[in-house]
Amino acid sequence: RAFAAFAAGFARACEEVVSLDGKALRRAYEKGLAASPPLTVSAFAAETRLCLAAVSPGAGENEVEAALRVVELIDLTGRMVTADALHCHTRMAKAITERGGDYLLALKGNRRHWVAHAKQQLTEITPAVAERTETSHGRSEWRQAEVVAAAEPLMPGHKAFIRITSRRDQTKPLTRLFMASTLLSPQQALELTRAHWQIENGLHWMLDVHLDEDQSRARKDNAPANTALLNRIARNILQGADVDKVPISHRIKKCAWNDDYLIQALTHMR
């Protein structure tokens, strides 16, 4: 809770996207349990690029339960929460709306009746449509959003179904479904579904590449959870310590080599 209060203070003024996702510590498993390493669920603010909260499942808990505890730690007023299909359920929708937020949750086959309902409405009702083509790193991607108002809510706050169709270069189109608590414009739907992936690129990638989280063998008792939390605190400090506008990898080295720079980085987050 102290970490959540510390991190949330930097993003409180921003009405932004908050992405939820779990990340496993790949090598922090006990002998014989390599297939189920410990994980931590994080809430990541896409605009400020800060980890707002992190919870590791306790005894008898799974990623779903941990994600619900993460939501309880954050003031979601005016914010849009995005998450993958594992978290598309009534308990999550209720938790987000009770905290003052909206949601955009991926919908997949684990909710087959909801999927059928979404496909039916997107077929029977003329949707609002927008599309765009983006080019990055030499690859071209076409994306289209279709949005329809939900005829009836399937979970607390539910207002709309969204279908995103994407195609990279000449590959086969990929179609994804979403449920939203507000009737988004198709342009907003394109932006928000893209923003969700900031948690992979801005948090998980940095934890693995710069802080070697997946290589950690801390596995006894609370060691994996403590390691994950400390890594996220360190990552927030490094992200905020942009006083000289150098890459994160350079900041890590400068903190190790220069005590004055380390103190400057720590005090920059006050």
VOPAGU-2260 file (C-alpha; in pm, 1 decimal, decimal comma):
REM VOPAGU-2260
SITE   aa  ch    i         X         Y         Z
SITE  ARG   A    0       0,0       0,0       0,0
SITE  ALA   A    1     287,9     236,3      72,8
SITE  PHE   A    2     429,2     171,5    -275,1
SITE  ALA   A    3      87,5     231,6    -434,4
SITE  ALA   A    4      45,5     561,3    -248,0
SITE  PHE   A    5     398,4     666,3    -346,5
SITE  ALA   A    6     350,3     588,5    -715,4
SITE  ALA   A    7      -9,1     706,6    -751,2
SITE  GLY   A    8      80,7    1055,4    -635,0
SITE  PHE   A    9     269,9    1116,4    -958,2
SITE  ALA   A   10     -21,3    1016,5   -1179,5
SITE  ARG   A   11    -315,2    1145,0    -975,0
SITE  ALA   A   12    -361,7    1454,0   -1187,9
SITE  CYS   A   13    -363,5    1256,4   -1513,7
SITE  GLU   A   14    -675,7    1107,3   -1665,2
SITE  GLU   A   15    -495,0     827,6   -1842,9
SITE  VAL   A   16    -494,2     463,5   -1936,1
SITE  VAL   A   17    -407,2     219,2   -1657,7
SITE  SER   A   18    -311,3    -126,5   -1785,2
SITE  LEU   A   19    -328,9    -442,4   -1573,0
SITE  ASP   A   20    -116,7    -745,5   -1648,2
SITE  GLY   A   21      71,3   -1022,9   -1474,2
SITE  LYS   A   22     438,7   -1104,6   -1523,6
SITE  ALA   A   23     610,9   -1422,9   -1411,8
SITE  LEU   A   24     959,5   -1437,6   -1261,5
SITE  ARG   A   25    1069,0   -1711,5   -1499,2
SITE  ARG   A   26    1355,2   -1858,5   -1295,1
SITE  ALA   A   27    1221,2   -1800,6    -943,6
SITE  TYR   A   28    1055,1   -2141,1    -921,9
SITE  GLU   A   29    1098,2   -2417,5    -668,2
SITE  LYS   A   30    1242,5   -2748,8    -782,6
SITE  GLY   A   31     992,7   -2936,9    -997,5
SITE  LEU   A   32     767,7   -2633,0   -1045,2
SITE  ALA   A   33     927,8   -2472,8   -1351,3
SITE  ALA   A   34     590,7   -2467,4   -1528,6
SITE  SER   A   35     436,4   -2241,0   -1263,0
SITE  PRO   A   36     683,6   -1970,9   -1155,8
SITE  PRO   A   37     565,4   -1698,1    -916,0
SITE  LEU   A   38     410,1   -1391,5   -1074,3
SITE  THR   A   39     328,4   -1031,9    -991,4
SITE  VAL   A   40      33,4    -829,7   -1123,4
SITE  SER   A   41     111,9    -466,3   -1199,7
SITE  ALA   A   42     -90,5    -156,0   -1279,2
SITE  PHE   A   43      93,0      62,5   -1531,3
SITE  ALA   A   44       8,3     423,1   -1622,5
SITE  ALA   A   45      58,4     455,9   -1997,7
SITE  GLU   A   46     107,2     833,7   -2008,5
SITE  THR   A   47     338,0     886,9   -1711,0
SITE  ARG   A   48     497,3     542,2   -1768,3
SITE  LEU   A   49     496,0     461,0   -1397,4
SITE  CYS   A   50     404,9     139,4   -1218,6
SITE  LEU   A   51     122,6     246,6    -986,6
SITE  ALA   A   52      81,9     -73,7    -786,8
SITE  ALA   A   53     204,6    -432,3    -779,0
SITE  VAL   A   54      62,5    -736,2    -599,5
SITE  SER   A   55     185,6   -1094,9    -589,1
SITE  PRO   A   56     -77,3   -1366,4    -531,6
SITE  GLY   A   57     -89,0   -1495,1    -176,0
SITE  ALA   A   58    -149,5   -1851,6     -62,2
SITE  GLY   A   59    -443,8   -1997,6    -251,1
SITE  GLU   A   60    -468,5   -1695,6    -482,8
SITE  ASN   A   61    -416,7   -1667,9    -857,2
SITE  GLU   A   62    -360,9   -1382,5   -1103,6
SITE  VAL   A   63    -731,7   -1295,5   -1106,1
SITE  GLU   A   64    -740,6   -1245,1    -728,6
SITE  ALA   A   65    -415,9   -1046,6    -732,7
SITE  ALA   A   66    -548,5    -816,8   -1005,9
SITE  LEU   A   67    -858,5    -741,9    -799,1
SITE  ARG   A   68    -634,6    -645,1    -507,0
SITE  VAL   A   69    -434,0    -415,9    -736,5
SITE  VAL   A   70    -752,4    -234,1    -838,2
SITE  GLU   A   71    -839,7    -177,0    -472,0
SITE  LEU   A   72    -512,0      12,6    -424,3
SITE  ILE   A   73    -564,1     275,9    -694,4
SITE  ASP   A   74    -788,6     579,0    -733,2
SITE  LEU   A   75    -935,3     514,0   -1078,7
SITE  THR   A   76   -1146,4     828,9   -1104,7
SITE  GLY   A   77   -1141,8     948,6   -1464,2
SITE  ARG   A   78    -920,1     664,6   -1581,2
SITE  MET   A   79    -964,5     386,8   -1833,4
SITE  VAL   A   80    -848,7      43,2   -1716,5
SITE  THR   A   81    -739,6    -205,7   -1981,1
SITE  ALA   A   82    -670,6    -575,4   -1929,0
SITE  ASP   A   83    -656,8    -902,1   -2119,9
SITE  ALA   A   84    -931,0   -1163,2   -2140,6
SITE  LEU   A   85    -837,5   -1331,8   -1811,9
SITE  HIS   A   86    -977,4   -1027,2   -1631,5
SITE  CYS   A   87   -1297,7    -990,5   -1833,4
SITE  HIS   A   88   -1547,3   -1091,6   -1564,4
SITE  THR   A   89   -1815,4    -935,1   -1347,3
SITE  ARG   A   90   -1599,8    -903,5   -1034,8
SITE  MET   A   91   -1338,3    -699,0   -1218,7
SITE  ALA   A   92   -1599,2    -479,9   -1388,4
SITE  LYS   A   93   -1765,6    -413,1   -1052,5
SITE  ALA   A   94   -1432,8    -337,7    -881,5
SITE  ILE   A   95   -1327,4     -88,1   -1150,1
SITE  THR   A   96   -1657,0      98,7   -1166,6
SITE  GLU   A   97   -1680,9     117,5    -787,2
SITE  ARG   A   98   -1336,7     283,1    -785,2
SITE  GLY   A   99   -1462,0     549,1   -1027,7
SITE  GLY   A  100   -1300,0     412,9   -1342,8
SITE  ASP   A  101   -1403,3     285,0   -1683,3
SITE  TYR   A  102   -1283,1     -35,5   -1843,7
SITE  LEU   A  103   -1186,4    -181,3   -2178,9
SITE  LEU   A  104   -1146,3    -557,2   -2137,1
SITE  ALA   A  105   -1046,4    -810,8   -2401,2
SITE  LEU   A  106   -1307,6   -1078,0   -2472,2
SITE  LYS   A  107   -1209,6   -1428,7   -2583,0
SITE  GLY   A  108   -1334,8   -1785,7   -2592,2
SITE  ASN   A  109   -1325,1   -1828,3   -2214,8
SITE  ARG   A  110   -1654,5   -1631,4   -2226,8
SITE  ARG   A  111   -1806,7   -1804,4   -2528,5
SITE  HIS   A  112   -2163,9   -1687,1   -2464,5
SITE  TRP   A  113   -2047,1   -1326,3   -2439,2
SITE  VAL   A  114   -1840,0   -1373,1   -2756,3
SITE  ALA   A  115   -2146,4   -1501,6   -2941,5
SITE  HIS   A  116   -2349,8   -1207,7   -2810,2
SITE  ALA   A  117   -2083,5    -959,1   -2922,3
SITE  LYS   A  118   -2054,6   -1109,6   -3271,8
SITE  GLN   A  119   -2431,9   -1110,6   -3311,8
SITE  GLN   A  120   -2466,6    -742,7   -3222,4
SITE  LEU   A  121   -2171,8    -639,5   -3439,8
SITE  THR   A  122   -2341,1    -820,8   -3729,3
SITE  GLU   A  123   -2699,6    -706,6   -3674,6
SITE  ILE   A  124   -2625,7    -342,9   -3586,2
SITE  THR   A  125   -2436,8    -106,4   -3814,9
SITE  PRO   A  126   -2125,1     -15,3   -3615,9
SITE  ALA   A  127   -1931,5     308,8   -3605,0
SITE  VAL   A  128   -1609,5     240,7   -3795,4
SITE  ALA   A  129   -1262,6     394,2   -3813,7
SITE  GLU   A  130    -939,1     264,4   -3957,1
SITE  ARG   A  131    -577,6     369,8   -3981,2
SITE  THR   A  132    -249,2     249,4   -4122,4
SITE  GLU   A  133      70,3     289,4   -3922,5
SITE  THR   A  134     429,7     225,5   -4023,0
SITE  SER   A  135     700,1     155,2   -3766,8
SITE  HIS   A  136    1043,1      -9,1   -3790,5
SITE  GLY   A  137     984,2     -87,6   -4156,2
SITE  ARG   A  138     655,2    -270,1   -4093,0
SITE  SER   A  139     312,9    -149,5   -4198,0
SITE  GLU   A  140       3,6    -231,4   -3991,8
SITE  TRP   A  141    -357,6    -165,0   -4085,9
SITE  ARG   A  142    -610,6    -150,9   -3801,2
SITE  GLN   A  143    -988,5    -109,0   -3800,7
SITE  ALA   A  144   -1223,8     -50,1   -3506,7
SITE  GLU   A  145   -1597,7    -123,5   -3504,8
SITE  VAL   A  146   -1807,5      -8,6   -3208,5
SITE  VAL   A  147   -2171,1     -81,0   -3121,3
SITE  ALA   A  148   -2375,2       1,1   -2812,9
SITE  ALA   A  149   -2462,9    -305,0   -2605,3
SITE  ALA   A  150   -2833,4    -387,3   -2620,3
SITE  GLU   A  151   -2815,7    -495,9   -2257,1
SITE  PRO   A  152   -2530,2    -494,1   -2004,3
SITE  LEU   A  153   -2360,3    -829,6   -1950,6
SITE  MET   A  154   -2167,0    -709,6   -1645,5
SITE  PRO   A  155   -2161,6    -397,4   -1424,6
SITE  GLY   A  156   -2123,5     -78,0   -1625,9
SITE  HIS   A  157   -2111,7    -254,8   -1962,6
SITE  LYS   A  158   -2203,9     -16,2   -2246,5
SITE  ALA   A  159   -2037,2    -129,3   -2570,3
SITE  PHE   A  160   -1885,4    -407,3   -2779,4
SITE  ILE   A  161   -1575,9    -339,3   -2987,2
SITE  ARG   A  162   -1410,7    -536,3   -3265,4
SITE  ILE   A  163   -1053,1    -457,6   -3366,4
SITE  THR   A  164    -925,2    -608,1   -3691,5
SITE  SER   A  165    -555,7    -573,6   -3770,7
SITE  ARG   A  166    -319,9    -689,5   -4043,2
SITE  ARG   A  167      57,4    -652,4   -4071,5
SITE  ASP   A  168     197,1    -634,1   -4423,2
SITE  GLN   A  169      49,4    -933,0   -4609,9
SITE  THR   A  170     -32,0   -1151,8   -4309,8
SITE  LYS   A  171    -375,9   -1291,1   -4230,5
SITE  PRO   A  172    -604,6   -1040,9   -4049,9
SITE  LEU   A  173    -634,9   -1080,1   -3672,1
SITE  THR   A  174    -968,3   -1003,7   -3505,4
SITE  ARG   A  175   -1009,7    -923,3   -3135,1
SITE  LEU   A  176   -1321,4    -843,9   -2931,9
SITE  PHE   A  177   -1356,8    -611,2   -2633,4
SITE  MET   A  178   -1617,5    -501,1   -2380,2
SITE  ALA   A  179   -1622,7    -139,6   -2264,2
SITE  SER   A  180   -1800,1      53,9   -1990,8
SITE  THR   A  181   -1843,5     360,0   -2210,3
SITE  LEU   A  182   -1953,8     404,3   -2571,6
SITE  LEU   A  183   -1616,7     491,9   -2720,4
SITE  SER   A  184   -1568,9     640,2   -3063,4
SITE  PRO   A  185   -1389,9     400,3   -3300,1
SITE  GLN   A  186   -1091,7     638,2   -3301,2
SITE  GLN   A  187   -1071,9     615,6   -2921,5
SITE  ALA   A  188   -1098,3     237,3   -2941,6
SITE  LEU   A  189    -797,3     223,3   -3174,2
SITE  GLU   A  190    -592,3     443,6   -2942,5
SITE  LEU   A  191    -686,9     264,3   -2619,4
SITE  THR   A  192    -627,0     -87,2   -2748,4
SITE  ARG   A  193    -284,9      25,8   -2867,5
SITE  ALA   A  194    -209,9     197,1   -2533,6
SITE  HIS   A  195    -261,8    -128,9   -2343,0
SITE  TRP   A  196      60,3    -269,7   -2487,2
SITE  GLN   A  197     261,3       1,6   -2313,1
SITE  ILE   A  198     273,9    -229,4   -2011,3
SITE  GLU   A  199     464,9    -487,2   -2217,4
SITE  ASN   A  200     701,6    -241,7   -2383,8
SITE  GLY   A  201     737,1      13,3   -2104,1
SITE  LEU   A  202     738,1    -210,1   -1795,1
SITE  HIS   A  203     791,6    -580,5   -1859,3
SITE  TRP   A  204    1057,8    -530,5   -2125,1
SITE  MET   A  205    1251,4    -289,2   -1904,2
SITE  LEU   A  206    1232,7    -522,5   -1604,1
SITE  ASP   A  207    1380,2    -806,6   -1807,8
SITE  VAL   A  208    1634,1    -620,3   -2021,6
SITE  HIS   A  209    1767,1    -362,6   -1774,9
SITE  LEU   A  210    1699,7    -524,9   -1435,6
SITE  ASP   A  211    1734,2    -894,2   -1535,0
SITE  GLU   A  212    1416,8    -987,1   -1348,4
SITE  ASP   A  213    1367,1   -1314,1   -1536,5
SITE  GLN   A  214    1714,5   -1428,0   -1428,9
SITE  SER   A  215    1646,4   -1388,5   -1056,6
SITE  ARG   A  216    1657,6   -1712,8    -857,1
SITE  ALA   A  217    1511,5   -1559,9    -539,8
SITE  ARG   A  218    1241,0   -1817,2    -470,6
SITE  LYS   A  219    1200,9   -1883,0     -96,6
SITE  ASP   A  220     907,4   -1752,2     107,0
SITE  ASN   A  221     840,7   -1385,2      20,3
SITE  ALA   A  222    1162,4   -1337,2    -178,1
SITE  PRO   A  223    1000,4   -1341,6    -526,5
SITE  ALA   A  224     732,5   -1088,2    -425,3
SITE  ASN   A  225     987,2    -862,9    -254,5
SITE  THR   A  226    1223,0    -881,3    -552,0
SITE  ALA   A  227     943,2    -792,3    -793,3
SITE  LEU   A  228     831,7    -496,2    -581,9
SITE  LEU   A  229    1185,2    -360,6    -540,7
SITE  ASN   A  230    1243,2    -392,0    -915,2
SITE  ARG   A  231     933,0    -184,2    -985,5
SITE  ILE   A  232    1034,7      82,2    -733,6
SITE  ALA   A  233    1380,8      96,4    -892,2
SITE  ARG   A  234    1226,8     115,1   -1238,6
SITE  ASN   A  235    1003,6     407,2   -1134,6
SITE  ILE   A  236    1304,3     591,8    -992,6
SITE  LEU   A  237    1505,2     532,1   -1309,9
SITE  GLN   A  238    1211,3     639,8   -1526,0
SITE  GLY   A  239    1167,9     959,2   -1324,3
SITE  ALA   A  240    1537,8    1042,3   -1304,1
SITE  ASP   A  241    1548,1    1200,5   -1649,1
SITE  VAL   A  242    1735,2    1513,1   -1541,3
SITE  ASP   A  243    2001,6    1461,2   -1807,7
SITE  LYS   A  244    1785,3    1287,8   -2072,0
SITE  VAL   A  245    2006,3     979,9   -2110,4
SITE  PRO   A  246    1884,8     622,2   -2177,4
SITE  ILE   A  247    1779,5     403,8   -1883,9
SITE  SER   A  248    2083,4     179,0   -1927,6
SITE  HIS   A  249    2309,1     483,2   -1886,8
SITE  ARG   A  250    2120,3     597,1   -1576,9
SITE  ILE   A  251    2176,2     257,3   -1412,5
SITE  LYS   A  252    2550,4     281,2   -1471,0
SITE  LYS   A  253    2566,7     642,3   -1353,3
SITE  CYS   A  254    2380,1     551,0   -1032,4
SITE  ALA   A  255    2637,6     276,1    -968,6
SITE  TRP   A  256    2938,8     493,3   -1047,8
SITE  ASN   A  257    2838,9     830,6    -906,0
SITE  ASP   A  258    2689,9     873,1    -557,5
SITE  ASP   A  259    2589,7    1232,3    -632,1
SITE  TYR   A  260    2392,0    1119,4    -936,5
SITE  LEU   A  261    2230,5     841,0    -730,5
SITE  ILE   A  262    2116,9    1091,2    -466,0
SITE  GLN   A  263    1991,5    1323,0    -739,8
SITE  ALA   A  264    1790,2    1037,9    -894,5
SITE  LEU   A  265    1634,1     944,0    -559,9
SITE  THR   A  266    1545,4    1301,2    -462,6
SITE  HIS   A  267    1403,5    1368,4    -810,1
SITE  MET   A  268    1114,3    1134,9    -718,0
SITE  ARG   A  269    1012,2    1325,1    -404,6
